[in-house]
Amino acid sequence: MSDWTDTVTDINKRCKREKFKGESQYPEQRVLALAMCGWDFSTNELDQEIQRYVHQISLTSRQI
């Protein structure tokens, strides 16, 4: 691993972020990037967030 990858992995571990379980050439960087833009949800939190957005879109489409 490169110094960059080791550093990013260490940051993610210290912040107790879940490991990325999908396919990615750079999973550690992906986790950090998602955290930096506010999308570092756990699996359960992501499911809840998706449901919230679906509900919000449903309400918005009814107003149109």
N, C-alpha and C positions, 0 to 999 in steps of 0.2 A: 504494500500500500504506500501511497505517497504521503508526505507530511501533511498536505492539505486534507486528504481523506481521513487520516488519523486525527487531525485536529477537529474536523467536523464530527466525526464519530464520538470523540470525547465530549464535545459540546452537547450533542444529543443525549449521551448517557447521563451527564451531569444534570440536564434538564428533565430527565426521566421520560423522554419521548419514546413512543412505541416504534419498533423497527418497521420499516416499510415492507409489506408482504406481497406487493405486486411485482410487476416486471419493470425494471429500470436499470439502465447502465450505471447510474450513480445514485443508488438508493439513499445513502447518507446525506448527500447534497439535496436530494428531493425533500427529505424530511425537514431539513433546516430551512429550505426555501419556503415550504408551506407554513412553517412556524413563523417565519419572518413576515409573512403577509396575513397572519391571523387564522390560518387554516390547519392548525395542529390539533385536530380533534381526535379523540379516541374513536374506536369503531362505533360505540354506542352514541357518543356525542354527534358523530357524523350522521348517523341514522336520524337522530332527532332534528338536526339542522336541515337535512333534506326534507323531512316531513314539514318543517316550519316553512320552508321555501315553497313547497308544493301547495300548502294551505294558502300562503300569501298570494301566489299566482292565481289560485282558484278564486280568491276574493277579488283580485284585480280584474280578472277576465269577466266577472259578473257585472262589474261597474261599467264596462265598455258597451 
